[in-house]
């Protein structure tokens, strides 16, 4: 039963990270037909990696995505 709780916690944490990476793919104008494949590949890279690598990938993702999101919303807009 604890494994199920751990798994649902991991899914709850990784789903927004994967969604953020797909958002990055959209910014690069990758065709939408590939979004599902991209999300599966990103999810697989997290799930199939050893636990220590998973932790590192998660930490890097949270820091990097947060920093880029903050930069995106705080940088000076040219069209204003």
Secondary structure, 3 states (H helix, E strand, C coil): CHHHHHHHHHHHHHHHHHHHHHHHHHHCCCCHHHHHHHHHHHHHHHHHCCHHHHHHHHHHHHHHHHHHHHHHHHCCCCCC
